[in-house]
Amino acid sequence: MTDSVTGDRWLPHVSVLAVGAFVVGTDAFVIAGLLPDISRSLSVSVAAAGQLVSVFSIAYAVLSPVLAALTGGWSRRTGLVTALLVFAAGNVATALAPGYPLVLAARVVAAAGAAMFTPNAGATAATVAGERRRGQAIAVVTVGLTSSLVVGAPLGTAIGDAWGWRATVWFVTALTVVVTPIIALRLPHIRLAGAAGLRQRFAPLADAGVVRVLAGTLLAFIGIYLPYTYIGAVFAPAPAGHGDRVALLLFAFGVTGTAGNLVAGRLADRYGPRRVVITATLSLVVVFLVMPLISGVFTAAVPVVALSGFASWSVTAPQQHRTIALSPAGAGPLAVSLNAAVLYLAISLSGLIGAVGLKSGGAAALPVIAAVFVLAAAILTWLSGPAERRATARTVRERSREPDEGVR
């Protein structure tokens, strides 16, 4: 890549991508807060309304690597703008759909746009910033996602409470309409070199190192989302029926998660992403084992949840960093999309595992189960060290023989 974008000028370009990630993240997170209104509006049960979240997650997980492979030869700017247009179309269809089946179908379209945008944004940010600032660039984009959890979802929920869930969907659509031309005008033209064919673009799946990273993502985020998904049950004695206290716990998780993500990005650039992942997952083991001991004390629950947020989001950017570093030239967007797909799969599995855990061991068992999963992720990441160092060195040599990515 040329020096026309790297250096001190990378941050404005990456910040624009973070704004797009904020919009997409808001849409993904806000639906859960609107389920009662959606249920009444569409005359379905709350459980059926909840399938809108499940369908979005499953569609994202399935479509993300497929769309990354199909659009891998496109200019990154073209891919990102197209993704936002598809995303906007899906949300317009969601807002206008008269019945439940059409809303479900529209959520698949919106998920397709999100599946094209978020991994592409992370890979593009890494390319724009250059190898030395790759972790920081990915972290900045991820801040868009964390801020959507802290700001976007609560704001969208408030809009839905005031004017109905369709107003929230129109709000997200309006944000998309605003950010799309900004990306089209501000982002430089980037076309990644190498790997033109579908077989080559799926090459990361044949790489044992990439598969180990994806397995680590799966284990880590099953553990991370077990106590998060059921946070109201895990800390039920502490909130004591106060919904505002649960909201405060979620807010603490999101705020410290944003900070943890930014810190992890810098540390990944300085010490290597693998070390950051091991440190974060081992920290989560301790935090999760403490959770059952303080679940009845709200003043203790807040800092513990805050620590879990910091450590949890410290895993996200370094894992993306590792997948890009191990991937062949031109396969970075696909590798990141695979990591994102596995993350969404982990979220879905955490809900199922958590439901079984609640029935068999109660809420106190969930953080313990979570600790087992993140410990397994830490061990796997530690064991992958020698092979990962060899694979990274080999990838660097291969990339040195490739022509530069086109940036202007």
Secondary structure, DSSP 8 states (H G I E B T S, - for coil): --TTTSGGGHHHHHHHHHHHHHHHHHHHHHGGGGHHHHHHHHT--HHHHHHHHHHHHHHHHHHHHHHHHHTTTS-HHHHHHHHHHHHHHHHHHHHH--SHHHHHHHHHHHHHHHHHHHHHHHHHHHHHH-GGGHHHHHHHHHHHHHHIIIIIHHHHHHHHHHH-HHHHHHHHHHHHHHHHHHHHHHS--EE--S--SHHHHTGGGG-HHHHHHHHHHHHHHHHHHHHHHTHHHHTTTTTTT-HHHHHHHHHHHHHHHHHHHHHHHHHHHHH-HHHHHHHHHHHHHHHHHHHHHHTT-HHHHHHHHHHHHHHHHHHHHHHHHHHHHHS-TT-HHHHHHHHHHHHHHHHHHHHHHHHHHHHHH-TTHHHHHHHHHHHHHHHHHHHTHHHHHHHHHHHHHHHHTS---EE-
